[in-house]
């Protein structure tokens, strides 16, 4: 399909643009793999570290072709399982979709890639290199920050460089030293997370620690260092006093769609992960990550089935026996669900288990409004990633997370990728992605009537705070996504972009575990499963689900997992 010709995706039809522009459906990814349902054997010889194909003989279904599901399919296929992946949409990649319109190319979902070693580990399962499948470019500055008082600062990767910049930005406040101390806390929390939380199927605190073997003074010290008494916001403000800089650091926790005032301090670890491993852009957009995983899955012999909706799981005597589809029952030994964890139990499992999940109270993370704006102007003062901060973070987060209403003066995240990848827009133009977090869907929210006014709030914010006074005159292409669209398009709970909220001092860091406790042979991946949302964590969840499945199939003790 030629550049600039929108692909009409029936699954996304009915998502309209704000007046006065005519409505148009969102589009599926532009590059479709040939014969997506055909299993392709790996023609290359096994490299060192690769695993023989068909070792276990287990048949595995993956439900949901988002990044977590694709990662799970790749790892399970690498371990020798016979893998078939299903997705209800006409494309694979979930939120990592792409929109082509009028010569512009927009990433529709995630746009910030961090912690590339997760991808490296997934590809290394089969002795391959991620760099043979995608071209990753490191970005520095990582973000550019615009504040309501007109000030600006860039977030730099190097901690010492950033500390010096913070001292210049807020002289006489010890901001640089405070940032170094915050990063030291973040690094320690990341080390504890690597030891107890990451790469393991965790659901609660007892899953992280083997009481008999690990409850020693060192482990107790690690547990106490998790700062369970503190929130992200209080930890940051204990070290960085300037309100603007604290607001900037708060937004690491927005990767998981939660309030820094309610999220546990352990999530401060995100700051170190980004400083240590960088922010990356896959050339061609984050859609290239999904396409790279699709290629790998096919190379490993997995069968990919877009446009195949799963209606339920077949369960006998508490164990999965297959899938129920429109075509009938398809038997499988094990199933990995990359669908929202809560909706998996309520809609796919059903029965008594499903009813128990109907009764349980789960707090979804936030949702959002996304504007895809094709501009006939490139704003040279924007970086690739930009945050246009609200006037008052407490007002903003109180509105979104406590009152359940759109913030009156929201923070806007902008991706202006033409500075890195000129192919996203016609010469001199910009494919601007604008995301504003909103509450998850409430019964009284009707975004078909709410969007026009809130669109104007967002554009006025960009004019006022980001120096984009003429933006409305520069729009030549416009599309959008609302919480209602997200709810139906991606089968997430109440339109929540990031799964379940990470609120609560102790349990806020925990999500539904990757091995179901209710149904044998069912495993969970995705942003609503452990370890949570964000591109690297979602892909890690896929790795964990497949690794746990494989170890269960071979009867291994998961305490040996690394």
N, C-alpha and C positions, 0 to 999 in steps of 0.2 A: 504493500500500500504506500502511495506517495506521501512524502513529508507534508504535513499540514492537512491531510484528509482525515477527519475524525472517523474512527472505527465505531460502528453502531453496535453497542452491546445491549442485547435485550434485557439482561439481568439488571442493568443500571438505568433502564428507561424510566422516564418520568421525573428525573431530577432536573429541576428547572433553574434557569438563571434569573437573577434579580432583574426587574424591569429597568430600563426599557428594552434590554437585549432579549431576543427571542429565546425560548427554552430549547435546550438541547441535551440529549442524554450524555452521560459520562461514557468513557471509552475503555475498552479492554486493552491489554498490552499490545504494542505495535508489532513485536517480533514474536511470532508463534513458532514453536518447534515443530518441524515436520513430523507427521505421524505421532502425535503425543501419546497415543495409547499403545504404541509398539515398543516392546521391550528390546533394547539394543544391547547386545553383549559387548563387553570391553575387548576391543581388538588388540590392545597393547599388552605386552608381557607384564607380569606382576613385578612391581618395584619392591625394593627392600622395605619391609614394614607393612606390606599389603597382606590381606587375608584371602585365603582360597575361597572361591565362589561356591555356594550351595553346601557349606560345611554342615549346617544344622538341619536343613530341610524344613524349617518352620515357615509357614505361610503367614504373612503379616499384612494387614490392611492399615493404611494411614488415612484418617478422615480429616480433610482440610489441607489445602496446598499452600498455606502461608509459609513464611520463612521457617517457623518451627517444624511444620510438617515436612517441608522439603529437607531440612537438616536431618530429621529423624529417618526419612526414607534413605538418604545417602548413607548414614551410619549403619542402619540395619542391613542395607544391601552390601555394604563393605564387609560386614560380619558374616555374610553368607546366607542371609535370609531371603526368601522369595517375597518381594515387596510389590504391592499395588497401592497407589495413592489415588484417592478420590477427592474431587472438589466440585461444589455445586455451581461455581461460576465457570464461564467459558474460557477463563485464563487461570494460570497458576501464579502463585506469589502473594495472594491475599492482598493486604494493604499496599504492598510494594508493586502497585500497578502504575501505568503511565497513561497520560492523556496527550494526544496530538491534536492540535487545532490551529489552523491559520498560520502554519509555519513555526509554531511554538511547541515545545515538548516540556511537559510538567511531570515530575514525580508526584504521585497522588497521595502517598502515605509517608512513611519514614524518610527522612532526608539527612540525618546525622548518623554516620557510621563511626563507632568507637570500638576499642578492644578487638582489633583484627585477629588476634591469636585464637579467638573462638572459631573463626572461619578457617584459619590455618590448621587447627586441630581436626576439624571436620574433613577437610580435604586430605590430610595426612593419614586418615584411617585407611585409605586405599593407596597410600604411597604417592599421592599426587600433590601438586602445589597449587594453592589458590591463585597464584600469579600467572598460571597458565590458562586460567579461566576468566580473569577480570583484571583490569588495569586500575590499581588503587593509587590515589594521589593524596599526599599528606597536606593538610591545611594549617597555616599559621599566619595570621591570628585565627584562633578557633572560633571566636565570636567577636562581633562588634556590638557594643552596648550603648544605647541611647536612653538618656534619663529625662524625666519630665522638666528638670531645671535647665535643659539645654546642654548639659555636659555629656561627654562621650569617653569611653575607654575600651581598649581592645583586650580580650582575654588571650594571653600568650601561653604557649605550651610550657616553656621553661619556667620553673618556679622562681628562680632568682631574677630573671628578667621581669616576670610579672610582679614580684615583690617591689622591685625598684620603680616600676610604672605606677603601682598603687601608692607609693610614697610621694611621687610627683602629683598624682591625682588628688590626694588628701593629705597635704603636708602637715607635719606636726602631730599626727594621730597614731603613729606607730603601725600604720596599716600594713606595711611590708612585712614587718616582724610578725604581726598577727596572722598574716596569710601563710607565712612559713610554718607557724605553729599549727594552724588549721590543717595544712597539708600533711604535717607529721601525724596528726590524729587520723586524718583520712587514710594515710598509708598504713598505719597500724590496723585500723578497722578493715581495710582491704585484705591485709594478711590474715586476720582472723576469719574473714568471710571465705577466703580461699581454703582455709584449713577445715572449716566446719560446714559451709553452705554450698559452695560451688562444686559442680561436677558430681553431685550426689543427689539421690531422690529424697528430698527433705519435705516434711509437712509440718513438723512442730519441733520444739526444742529438744525433745527426747530422740528425734531422728538424727540430730547433729552430734550426739555424744553417746558413746558406749560407756554406760555408767561403771561397769566393772573394770574396763581396761583404761579408760581415759580420764576418770574423775581423780586427777592428781593435782598437786599445787599449780603446775603450769597451766592445766586446762581451766582450773578455777580462776586463775588470773586472767586468762583470755575471756572467759565468760563475763567476769566483772568489768573488763575493759570495754565491753560493748556499749557502755553508757546508756543502760536501759532506762535510767531516770530522766534522760534528756531527749529533746527533739532536735531535728536538724537545725531549726531556726535558733534555738537557744545555744547550741554548740557553736554555730557561726558567730553569733553576736557576743559570745564570750571571748572571742579572739579578734574580731574585726568590728570596730566601732562605727565607722562611716556607714550611714544608712544605705547609701547607693551601692557601695561595694558588698554589703551584706545581702542586699536584694539580688545582686548579680550571682553571688554564691548560692543563694536559696534555689536558684533555678536549675541546679544539677538535679534536684529531686523532681523537677517537672518531666524528666525522662521517664518517670514511673507514674506520672499523672496524679500526684498527691500534694497535699499542703505541707510546706516545711514546718508549719506550726503543729501539725499532727503526726508527721512521719518520724519514725525512730532514728536516733542519731547514727545508727549503723549505716544508714544510707548516705552519710557523708563520704563513705568509701568511694562513691562515684567520682568525686573530684580527683582523687589520686589516680584512678583508672584512666581518666581522660588525660591528665597531665603526663602520666608515664607512657601511655600507648598512643596518644594522639587522636586527632579527628581526621577522618579520611573521606575522600569522595571517589566513588567508582566512576570512571569515565563512562558516559552514557547514562548516568544517574543511578540511584539506588535500585532501579529495576534491574541493573546489571548483576546485582547480587542474586536476585531470584533466578535470573536466566543462567548464571553460572552454576547454581545448585541444581537447576533442572537438567543442564547438560551433564553434570556429574552423575545424577541419579540415573539418567538414561545410559550413560557409559557403563554404569555398574549393573545394568540389567533390570532396573526397576521399571514397572509399568505405570504410566501416568495417565489418569483419566479425568481431564477437565469436563465440565458439563455433566457430571454424574453425581446427583445428590443422594446422600445416604439418609434414609428415613428412620433408621433405628438400628440397635444392636440386637443380635440373636443371643440370648442368654439361657443357659440350662444349668440348673443346680449351682447357681452363683458364679458361673464361669462363662466367658465369651465363647461363642461357637461360630460367629460370623456376622455378616452385615445384612440388613434388609434394605433393598433398593427397589426402585420402580420395576426393575426386571425380575425381582424375586430375591430369594435368599442366596447369599454367596458365602460359602464356608471359609473360615480363617481360623488359624490356631490362636492368634493374638491380634489385638487392635491397639493402635496409637491414635488418640483423638487430639487433633490440633484445634478443634473447635473450642470455644469458651468453656472452661472447666465446669462452671455451674450449669450452663445450658447443655453440656454433654450429659450430665446426670438427669436433668429435668426432661430433656427432649429425646435423647438417644437411648439412655438406659431405661427410664420410665419405671413403672411398677412401684413397689414399695420404696425402693431406693430413690426413684425420682420424686415421689411424694414427700419423702423426708427432706429432700433439697428444696422443695417448694416451701416447706415450713421454716427452713433455716433463713436467717437474715444475713445477707451479704452486702457490703457497701461497695458499689462499683467505683472505679476511679473516674476521673473527669472525662468528659467528651470534648468536642470542639467544633468550631466552624472553620472551614478551610476555603479561602478564596484563591482561585487560579487566575492570575491576571496577566494577560499578554500585553506588554507595554511597547509603545513605539519610541521609548526612551530608555537609556541605561543610566541609572543613578550612580555616578562614579564614587560617591561617598559611602556607598554600601559595601560591606564585605560579603563573602559567600554566605555566611550565616550571621544573622543580626537579631538582637533582642531589643524591642522598643518597650521599655518598662512602664508600668502603671505609676500613677502619682502616689499611691498608697498601697503597699502590699497587704497590709492587714485588712483593709477594706476589700481588696480584690479577692483574697482567699476566703474571707468570711462570706462574701456573696456566693462564690462558687461552691464551697464545701459545706458551709453551715446553713445558709438560707436557700441554697439550691436555685439561684437566679444568676443570669449573666452579669458579669462585673460591669459597673457603670463606666469605669475607665480601665480597660483590660491591658495586660501585657500582650504584645503581638510578636510572634516569632516570624522572621522573614528568611526565606532562602532566595538568594539572587545569584544563581549558579553560572551566569554567563561570564563572570570574571575568571572562572576556572574552565568552563566548557562552553565556548561560543556557539556550539551547534544547537543549543537549546532554544535559540531565538533568531529571527532575521537580524541582519547586521544593524547594529545600533539599538537593538531592542532588548527586552528582558522578559524571561518567563518567571514572573514573581509568584512565589508560593507564600501565602499569608495564613498562619494558624493562630487562632485565639482559643484558649481553653474556655470551656463552658461547663455547667453542671451536666451530669448524666441525665438522661431523659426522665422527666417527671410527668405524671398524668396530665397536668394542665399545660404542658409545653406543646405548642403547635408552631413548629418552625416554618411552616408554609406562610404563616402570617407574621412571625417574629423576625424572619431573616432580613427583609428590606430595611427596617429601622436599625437592626444591629450591624448590618453591612455598613451603614452610614457612620455609626459609632466607630467602627474599625478604621474606615478611611479617614475620618476626621482625626483619629489618633495618629495615623501615619503623617498627615499633613502637619499636625501641631508639634509632634515630638521627634519625628524622623526626618524632618526637612524635605518632605515630598509634597510640597504645596500644590503642585499641578497634577497630581496622580490621576484624578478623575478624568482629566482631559487627555491623558496618555493611554487609557485603556482601549485596546482594539479587540481583545478577546477576553471573555469572562465566563467562568464556570464556578461552581461551588459544591461543597459537601457540608451537610448539616448533621447534627446528632441523630436525627431520624433516618437519614440516608445510611449512616454508619451502622446503625442497629440492624437494618434490613440487609444491607449489602454484605456485611462480614459476620453476621450471626454472633454478635457480642452482646453482653448483658447490658441492657438499657442504653445502648449506644456508647458505652465506655470504650475509649480508644485503648486504654492501658490495662484492661482486665479489672482486677479488684484493687481497691485503694490500699495503700501501704500506711495505714494509720494505726496508732496504738504503740505505746512505748516498748512492749515486749513482743506481742504477736504481730505487730505491723509488718515485720520483715518476712513473715511466712505466708505462703500461698498453698492451695491444694497440691498435695504431693504428686510426684510423677508416676508412682505405682498406686493404682486404686486400691483402697482398703475395702471397698464395697463389692467390687467385681473382679474376680481372678482373670488374669489375661488382658486387662484393660490398663493402658498407660496414658498419661496426659502430658501434652506439650502446649506451648503457646504462652502468650502474655498473662493469662489468668492462671497459669500453673507455675510451680517453682522453677527457676528463681525469680520470675516476674517479667515485667515488660521492658521495652527497649530492644533495639535490634540485636545486640550481642547476647542479652539474656534470653531472648526468645529462641535464638539459634542454639544457645547452650541447653535450653529446656528440651529441644529436640534431640540433642546429643545424649542428655541424661536419660530421656525416655527410651531411646533405642539401646543405650548401654545397659540399662536396667532390664529391659526385655531380654537382651542377649544373655546376660548373666543368669537370669531366671531360667532361660531355656537350657543353659548348661549346668545349672545347679550350683553356681558360684556363690560364695559369701560376699554380700555387697560391702561388708566392712573393709574389703581389700580394694575397693574402688578408689581411684585417684583422680 
